[in-house]
Amino acid sequence: RCAALRMLLADQGQSWKEEVVSMETWQEGSLKASCLYGQLPKFQDGDLTLYQSNTILRHLGRTLVWGSQTAPWLAHPQ
């Protein structure tokens, strides 16, 4: 699920920190409990934290491809 995120970040010349979570760590439960919807991927951009790959792609597309000054609320249309 993260392949598209990696490709977009690489295409736009961005660096990122990736933390791979082992199944053992995930099954311990504390990380899963801290994630919205109990899902990964989790993406942090400053104070903004997003979950679900399509939401993250939409945010990256709007901030990296269509202009870095795009308002963060656009990642969460009403």
Secondary structure, DSSP 8 states (H G I E B T S, - for coil): --HHHHHHHHHTT---------HHHHHHSHHHHHSGGG-S-EEEETTEEEESHHHHHHHHIIIIIS-TT--GGGGS--
